[in-house]
Amino acid sequence: MDSTAVLIFASLRHSSNKFPPRQSKSAKRVFASFTRRVVKASQKVFLNDVYLAIPPDENSEFEKIGACLIPQEGRGFGERLCHSIQQLFALGYERVLVLGNDCPQLDVQLLSQARERFKNGTIILGPDQKGGVYLLGVTRENFQVLSNIEWNANTDFAQLVKECDSQNERLEILEACYDLDDRFDLQTILRRCRLGGPLRALLLDLRNSNLSQPDQTAVLGCILRMFDHIRRVNQLPPPPLFLH
């Protein structure tokens, strides 16, 4: 057994609830795709030492994804996270690398870098664009640094750095990446991240699902008027769409 395990923390319900109800189906497809991608990338780097921590009532959503499932147990995020990490320590792992399912930039290259640098430092962090973390690595010996963290407050990264400093723990920090938490993140990711065709199509579908039918009709009308204006300025013949 490798002494490092990957723990992917996921909930399709929680992730899709970040978006308005009319976007929930599209959001669920996006985060399901994110989860499959990070599982596959993790398995290429860490082989069989990849675990997926999920809410017990979402078991059917993930049972075919190809990773070992463990239940999230506890009242709040911090309690569920710590309990899941402890389950892997109980299996004999000395180091646990925790990942989310909302970062589209988590790939084999980044995970390979994380694995190598995790061996050098006792704690490893991957900061996101809002002050949280998309990646967290702890060991059995320094697991206690998590006990005073107030999670989900966009100050996770700063709190973890402060705890490491106060406890004289060695720290490795990876490059910053983007998390998908809301429609503003979605626009940023579409604009700045290099994404494969299928994933980009899912993200575009998520963005467009926020438009109501009247909004979509208005957008289409604007596009048609723009093309008609260009046609008239350039004295081009009308396409069949404009023939009466």
Steps between C-alpha positions, in 0.01 A plus 500: 500500500620849414518718812303778326126486430285738299169602655258669259229681692183520291127568514304558181207637698709753690694605190193544278323697776755779447300592190135609455238221473460535123874427463509204740487225233775660293707564815462138607631382162798736528601386849447134410742555211747680730482205741566240229793706368670540836447131585660390172790745535559392860501131407763562233729650764403310817363177345256327736556729800211728401189541716181696447331641813130556433176556693342158568180592315697572180653154475305414182639810328860383540497119521605458134773763505781254571639620835468359852206670672504607863214680677520859617399499866460797734294813550706766326753508218801499731374202700419302184840582349699401808302178545564401138874565534511297820336208319797491262752525782323200654567308177873555547571806287746755638408789267165608357458736206151655502347629176168661415282432196463864394842581349523441122879548499578193710678275252774236490779759475384696803437186706843361410656824619294484820617145566867590468475815711290325763803280565713808562264693728288369782195701389406602146240755392349601167335844537198597294413845364277598793716411798394139541689187396444252219762260642614416852756244609560400863685222678410291798742705712373848409130423460426719805555820295145452369335516842475881519400575141165669431416346166310642201576861587735588208775532759597132508836557334602787731386306808695189397817699431466668840451166676802350325710799601385491863576128525829523307380263230675487165275614219492457122272724292388417146389742229163669543206354306134578446207342683149506360273643770270741315417659163787747532749214537336334200565803279859523622567130439354516149711807424834401654528120522601268219228236496425197287209516258251282695566673832480844343169403340362401841611831651345695214177307549510593869550866415222502240257317728481819707320673213122481508314434175421873452869578562607244240251639249630854561861389452411320177314810378805719567724259310266491201474880491877531517548266203227677305674834562833358379326361190343835415822699557692266271212483249485123517200303375260389772533141621193274486421593860415855391305419185122556507 
